[in-house]
Amino acid sequence: MSMPAASLLTRRRLLKATGATALALAATSLPRWAGFRSGSPHPQLVRSIRVLMHTYVSIAVTGPDPVTAEHIIDGAFRTMSETAWALSRFEPEGPVGILNRTGILSDPPAALIEVLNTAFRISTISNGVFDVTVYPLLAYYQSLTRPVRMAAIDRTKVEQLRTLIDFRRLHIGEGKVWLEDPAMAITLDGIAKGYVVDSGMRYLRNHGIETAMIDAGGDIGVMAPPDSRFHWNIGIVDPLNPSRFAAMVPLRRGGLATSGNYEVFYSADRRLYHIINPHTGFSPNFYASVTVLAPTNVEADGWGVALSLLPTRQIPGILQAWPNPLRWYLISWEGNQRIYSPHFPLEPAGTGSAAHNFVINSH
């Protein structure tokens, strides 16, 4: 679910440049969107890119007043930064850092409680394949010299660390959060980014923005006015050829997250990567890419990881227990088969002008 900060920045640099070009081009075609915002005959795209959560994050909004839009974007970034701090394991004095170091956290922030409760529900419904207490095992794999040789992995060590993974031993009580075993630790890398994007989208809505996109490297939130025909086209990268799209997703509102095995991996054969199955101690080999579309990004983010760990035949039944509608798009491990849920919005890959295509890269 995670990787070192330096590696994340390196792998994002070229990919985010591609997205930046697309957004810059989009600004030149904005007159064809005229009229979708009341009183704005010529809406302008205002965009800012910053480093947050060890990746590049961009916020793009439209509005009649660029100066006001820039101030609102600044506020959204401040909100997202505060939220990210509360959820990051990389902050030694942050809430997650304290919990992992001491095994107990008093007065946890509301954001952490909300994310942990959402994670618990996903863990319960997914039969425990999604589990934020996987961090001790993930940290072990990250400590190995890369590329990791699967034959050299200490299987006894893996089994020992696997006994520390159990979301039911992470407790949320009255004014505190604690772990049953001091050797346990959590990582919210598989769900926190979605919640951070949601916090930014809420800020934008609360400050009068009606059309926006937040792109956090694999997690995208969008909105458009309900009375307009405007939508965002999101490109899902083809794992067989990352220079092209496997599919285009026209999206007006909601969150979309993509997880994949083709960028963040530890072994040379890519069979050991950043998503770990708590039941086996190793990575699943079902899909090269999993995309989930949900009402919120925190749902899309968490379920994107969970579905990566589930065989296709189990997914529809498991998702019936989730209260909100979720749609998914899977690319097989070999990369040559696409499987998607009913009503997943798709346009043929490569359709439309490049000026309206926005790349999603897996996390």
C-alpha positions as CSV (number, residue, x, y, z in Angstrom):
1,M,0.0,0.0,0.0
2,S,3.0,2.3,0.2
3,M,6.5,3.1,-0.9
4,P,9.3,5.5,0.1
5,A,8.8,9.1,-0.5
6,A,11.7,9.6,-2.9
7,S,10.6,6.7,-5.1
8,L,7.1,8.0,-5.3
9,L,8.3,11.4,-6.4
10,T,10.5,9.9,-9.0
11,R,7.9,7.7,-10.5
12,R,5.3,10.5,-10.6
13,R,7.5,13.1,-12.3
14,L,7.0,12.0,-16.0
15,L,3.5,10.8,-15.5
16,K,2.3,14.0,-13.8
17,A,3.9,16.0,-16.6
18,T,1.7,14.2,-19.0
19,G,-1.4,15.1,-16.9
20,A,-0.2,18.7,-16.6
21,T,0.0,19.1,-20.4
22,A,-3.5,17.7,-20.8
23,L,-4.9,20.2,-18.3
24,A,-3.0,23.1,-19.9
25,L,-4.5,22.2,-23.2
26,A,-7.9,21.9,-21.7
27,A,-7.8,25.6,-20.8
28,T,-7.6,26.6,-24.5
29,S,-11.0,24.8,-25.2
30,L,-13.0,26.2,-22.3
31,P,-15.2,28.4,-24.4
32,R,-17.1,25.3,-25.6
33,W,-18.1,24.9,-21.9
34,A,-19.6,28.4,-21.7
35,G,-22.8,28.8,-19.9
36,F,-22.5,25.8,-17.5
37,R,-22.0,28.2,-14.6
38,S,-24.6,30.8,-14.0
39,G,-23.4,34.3,-14.8
40,S,-20.1,33.1,-16.3
41,P,-20.0,33.4,-20.1
42,H,-16.3,32.5,-20.2
43,P,-15.3,30.3,-17.3
44,Q,-11.6,30.0,-16.7
45,L,-9.6,27.0,-15.6
46,V,-7.4,27.7,-12.6
47,R,-5.0,25.0,-11.6
48,S,-2.3,24.4,-9.0
49,I,0.1,21.5,-8.5
50,R,1.9,20.8,-5.2
51,V,3.6,18.0,-3.4
52,L,1.4,16.3,-0.8
53,M,1.4,12.8,0.6
54,H,4.7,12.1,-1.1
55,T,3.2,12.6,-4.6
56,Y,2.1,15.4,-6.9
57,V,-1.4,16.6,-6.2
58,S,-3.3,19.0,-8.5
59,I,-6.5,21.0,-8.0
60,A,-8.3,22.4,-11.0
61,V,-11.4,24.6,-10.7
62,T,-13.4,26.8,-13.0
63,G,-14.8,30.2,-12.1
64,P,-15.3,33.7,-13.4
65,D,-12.7,35.2,-11.0
66,P,-9.2,33.6,-11.1
67,V,-8.0,35.5,-8.0
68,T,-10.8,34.2,-5.9
69,A,-10.3,30.7,-7.4
70,E,-6.7,30.7,-6.4
71,H,-7.5,31.7,-2.8
72,I,-10.0,28.9,-2.6
73,I,-7.5,26.4,-4.0
74,D,-5.0,27.6,-1.4
75,G,-7.6,26.9,1.3
76,A,-8.3,23.4,-0.1
77,F,-4.6,22.5,0.0
78,R,-4.3,23.7,3.6
79,T,-7.2,21.5,4.5
80,M,-5.8,18.5,2.7
81,S,-2.4,19.0,4.2
82,E,-3.9,19.1,7.7
83,T,-5.9,16.0,7.0
84,A,-2.9,14.2,5.5
85,W,-0.8,15.0,8.6
86,A,-3.5,13.4,10.8
87,L,-3.4,10.2,8.8
88,S,0.2,9.7,7.8
89,R,2.5,7.1,9.3
90,F,5.5,9.2,8.0
91,E,4.9,11.8,10.7
92,P,6.6,10.6,13.9
93,E,4.7,13.1,16.1
94,G,1.5,12.7,14.2
95,P,-1.4,10.7,15.5
96,V,-0.6,7.5,13.5
97,G,3.1,7.9,14.3
98,I,2.3,8.0,18.0
99,L,-0.1,5.1,17.8
100,N,2.5,2.9,16.0
101,R,5.3,3.9,18.4
102,T,3.4,3.6,21.7
103,G,0.4,1.3,20.9
104,I,-2.1,3.8,22.2
105,L,-3.4,7.2,21.1
106,S,-5.4,9.5,23.3
107,D,-7.8,12.1,21.8
108,P,-7.5,10.9,18.2
109,P,-8.6,13.5,15.6
110,A,-12.0,13.1,14.0
111,A,-10.4,12.4,10.6
112,L,-8.5,9.4,11.9
113,I,-11.6,8.0,13.7
114,E,-13.7,8.4,10.5
115,V,-11.0,6.7,8.3
116,L,-10.5,3.8,10.8
117,N,-14.3,3.2,11.0
118,T,-14.5,3.1,7.2
119,A,-11.5,0.8,7.1
120,F,-13.1,-1.5,9.7
121,R,-16.3,-1.7,7.6
122,I,-14.4,-2.5,4.5
123,S,-12.3,-5.1,6.4
124,T,-15.4,-6.8,7.8
125,I,-17.3,-7.0,4.5
126,S,-14.2,-8.1,2.5
127,N,-13.5,-10.9,5.0
128,G,-10.4,-9.3,6.2
129,V,-8.4,-9.0,3.0
130,F,-8.3,-5.2,3.5
131,D,-6.5,-4.7,6.8
132,V,-4.7,-1.5,8.0
133,T,-2.6,-3.6,10.5
134,V,-0.6,-5.1,7.6
135,Y,2.2,-2.6,8.1
136,P,4.7,-4.8,10.0
137,L,4.8,-7.2,7.1
138,L,4.8,-4.5,4.5
139,A,7.7,-2.8,6.3
140,Y,9.7,-6.1,6.2
141,Y,9.3,-6.3,2.4
142,Q,10.3,-2.7,2.0
143,S,13.4,-3.3,4.1
144,L,14.7,-6.0,1.7
145,T,17.2,-5.3,-1.1
146,R,15.5,-4.9,-4.4
147,P,14.7,-6.6,-6.6
148,V,13.6,-9.0,-3.9
149,R,14.3,-12.7,-4.8
150,M,11.2,-14.6,-3.8
151,A,13.3,-17.7,-3.0
152,A,15.3,-15.7,-0.5
153,I,12.4,-14.5,1.5
154,D,12.4,-15.8,5.1
155,R,9.1,-17.6,5.1
156,T,9.3,-18.1,8.9
157,K,9.7,-14.4,9.4
158,V,6.6,-13.8,7.1
159,E,4.5,-16.1,9.2
160,Q,5.6,-14.5,12.4
161,L,4.7,-11.0,11.2
162,R,1.5,-12.3,9.8
163,T,0.3,-13.1,13.3
164,L,0.4,-9.3,14.0
165,I,-2.1,-8.6,11.3
166,D,-5.7,-8.5,12.5
167,F,-7.9,-5.4,12.2
168,R,-10.1,-6.7,15.0
169,R,-7.2,-6.1,17.5
170,L,-7.2,-2.4,16.7
171,H,-9.7,-0.8,19.0
172,I,-11.5,2.5,18.9
173,G,-12.7,3.4,22.4
174,E,-14.0,6.5,24.2
175,G,-11.4,9.1,23.5
176,K,-8.6,6.7,22.5
177,V,-7.4,4.2,19.9
178,W,-5.1,1.3,20.9
179,L,-3.4,-1.8,19.6
180,E,-3.6,-5.1,21.5
181,D,0.0,-6.0,20.8
182,P,2.8,-3.3,21.0
183,A,4.5,-5.0,18.0
184,M,1.5,-4.1,15.9
185,A,1.3,-1.1,13.7
186,I,-1.0,0.4,11.1
187,T,-0.7,2.0,7.6
188,L,-3.5,4.0,6.1
189,D,-1.8,4.2,2.7
190,G,-4.5,2.2,1.1
191,I,-7.3,4.5,2.2
192,A,-6.1,7.8,3.5
193,K,-5.4,9.5,0.2
194,G,-9.0,9.1,-0.8
195,Y,-10.2,10.7,2.4
196,V,-7.7,13.6,1.9
197,V,-9.2,14.1,-1.6
198,D,-12.7,14.1,-0.1
199,S,-11.7,16.8,2.4
200,G,-10.4,19.0,-0.4
201,M,-13.6,18.4,-2.5
202,R,-15.7,19.4,0.6
203,Y,-13.8,22.6,1.0
204,L,-14.2,23.5,-2.6
205,R,-18.0,22.9,-2.5
206,N,-18.4,24.8,0.8
207,H,-16.7,27.8,-0.9
208,G,-18.9,27.9,-3.9
209,I,-17.0,25.9,-6.4
210,E,-19.2,23.8,-8.7
211,T,-16.8,22.4,-11.2
212,A,-13.5,20.9,-10.1
213,M,-11.1,18.0,-10.2
214,I,-8.5,16.9,-7.6
215,D,-5.9,14.5,-8.9
216,A,-3.8,12.8,-6.2
217,G,-1.8,10.3,-8.3
218,G,-4.3,7.4,-8.6
219,D,-7.1,9.0,-6.7
220,I,-9.4,11.5,-8.5
221,G,-12.4,13.4,-7.3
222,V,-14.5,15.5,-9.7
223,M,-17.7,17.5,-9.6
224,A,-19.7,19.4,-12.2
225,P,-22.9,21.4,-12.0
226,P,-26.1,19.3,-12.0
227,D,-27.7,21.4,-14.7
228,S,-24.8,21.2,-17.2
229,R,-23.7,18.7,-19.8
230,F,-20.1,19.1,-18.8
231,H,-18.1,16.1,-17.7
232,W,-14.4,15.1,-17.1
233,N,-12.8,12.4,-19.2
234,I,-10.5,10.2,-17.1
235,G,-8.0,7.9,-18.8
236,I,-7.1,4.6,-17.2
237,V,-3.6,3.6,-18.1
238,D,-3.1,0.3,-20.0
239,P,-0.7,-1.8,-18.0
240,L,0.6,-3.5,-21.2
241,N,1.5,-0.1,-22.6
242,P,1.5,2.8,-20.0
243,S,1.8,5.3,-22.8
244,R,-1.8,4.7,-23.9
245,F,-5.2,4.4,-22.2
246,A,-7.0,1.1,-21.6
247,A,-10.3,3.0,-21.2
248,M,-11.8,6.4,-20.9
249,V,-14.2,7.2,-18.1
250,P,-16.6,10.1,-18.5
251,L,-17.3,11.3,-15.0
252,R,-19.4,14.2,-13.6
253,R,-19.3,13.6,-9.9
254,G,-17.7,11.2,-7.4
255,G,-14.4,9.5,-6.7
256,L,-12.4,7.2,-8.8
257,A,-9.2,5.3,-7.7
258,T,-6.9,2.9,-9.5
259,S,-4.5,0.4,-8.0
260,G,-2.1,-1.6,-10.0
261,N,1.0,-3.9,-10.0
262,Y,2.9,-2.3,-12.8
263,E,4.6,0.7,-11.1
264,V,5.2,-0.2,-7.5
265,F,6.7,-3.6,-7.1
266,Y,9.5,-5.3,-5.1
267,S,10.4,-8.5,-7.0
268,A,11.7,-8.5,-10.6
269,D,8.8,-10.6,-11.8
270,R,6.3,-8.1,-10.1
271,R,4.6,-10.8,-8.2
272,L,5.5,-9.1,-4.9
273,Y,4.3,-5.5,-4.8
274,H,2.8,-3.0,-2.5
275,I,-0.6,-4.8,-1.9
276,I,-0.3,-7.7,0.6
277,N,-2.9,-10.3,1.3
278,P,-3.1,-10.7,5.2
279,H,-4.3,-14.3,4.8
280,T,-1.2,-15.4,2.8
281,G,1.4,-12.9,3.6
282,F,2.1,-12.3,-0.1
283,S,0.7,-10.2,-3.0
284,P,-2.3,-11.3,-5.0
285,N,-1.8,-12.1,-8.6
286,F,-5.4,-11.6,-9.9
287,Y,-5.2,-8.2,-11.7
288,A,-2.7,-5.8,-13.2
289,S,-5.1,-2.9,-12.5
290,V,-8.3,-2.3,-10.5
291,T,-10.4,0.8,-10.8
292,V,-13.3,1.6,-8.5
293,L,-15.8,4.4,-9.0
294,A,-17.7,5.4,-5.8
295,P,-19.7,8.3,-4.4
296,T,-16.6,9.3,-2.3
297,N,-12.9,8.9,-2.8
298,V,-12.3,7.2,0.6
299,E,-14.6,4.4,-0.6
300,A,-13.0,4.2,-4.0
301,D,-9.5,4.1,-2.5
302,G,-10.2,1.4,0.1
303,W,-12.3,-0.8,-2.1
304,G,-9.7,-0.5,-4.9
305,V,-7.2,-2.2,-2.6
306,A,-9.8,-4.7,-1.3
307,L,-10.9,-5.8,-4.8
308,S,-7.3,-6.3,-5.8
309,L,-7.2,-9.1,-3.3
310,L,-10.5,-10.8,-4.3
311,P,-11.2,-13.2,-7.2
312,T,-13.6,-11.8,-9.7
313,R,-16.4,-14.3,-8.9
314,Q,-16.6,-13.1,-5.3
315,I,-16.7,-9.3,-6.0
316,P,-20.4,-8.9,-6.8
317,G,-21.7,-10.8,-3.8
318,I,-19.3,-9.0,-1.4
319,L,-20.2,-5.5,-2.7
320,Q,-23.9,-6.2,-2.2
321,A,-23.2,-5.7,1.5
322,W,-21.8,-2.2,1.0
323,P,-24.5,0.5,1.4
324,N,-23.4,2.8,-1.5
325,P,-23.2,1.9,-5.2
326,L,-19.8,0.9,-6.4
327,R,-18.6,0.2,-9.9
328,W,-15.4,-1.4,-10.9
329,Y,-13.1,-2.1,-13.9
330,L,-10.6,-4.9,-13.8
331,I,-7.6,-5.6,-16.1
332,S,-6.4,-9.2,-15.8
333,W,-2.9,-10.0,-14.5
334,E,-1.7,-10.7,-18.0
335,G,-3.2,-7.4,-19.1
336,N,-5.2,-8.7,-22.0
337,Q,-8.7,-9.1,-20.4
338,R,-11.1,-6.4,-19.2
339,I,-13.9,-7.2,-16.8
340,Y,-16.2,-4.5,-15.5
341,S,-19.4,-4.2,-13.5
342,P,-22.8,-3.2,-15.1
343,H,-23.2,0.5,-15.7
344,F,-19.5,1.3,-15.4
345,P,-19.2,4.4,-17.6
346,L,-16.9,3.8,-20.6
347,E,-15.9,5.5,-23.8
348,P,-13.6,3.8,-26.3
349,A,-10.0,4.5,-25.4
350,G,-8.5,7.3,-27.4
351,T,-11.7,9.0,-28.3
352,G,-12.1,12.7,-28.2
353,S,-9.5,15.4,-28.2
354,A,-6.3,14.9,-26.1
355,A,-7.2,18.2,-24.5
356,H,-10.0,16.6,-22.5
357,N,-8.1,13.5,-21.4
358,F,-6.8,13.3,-17.8
359,V,-4.5,10.5,-16.9
360,I,-5.0,8.4,-13.8
361,N,-1.9,6.5,-12.7
362,S,-2.1,3.6,-10.2
363,H,-0.9,4.0,-6.6
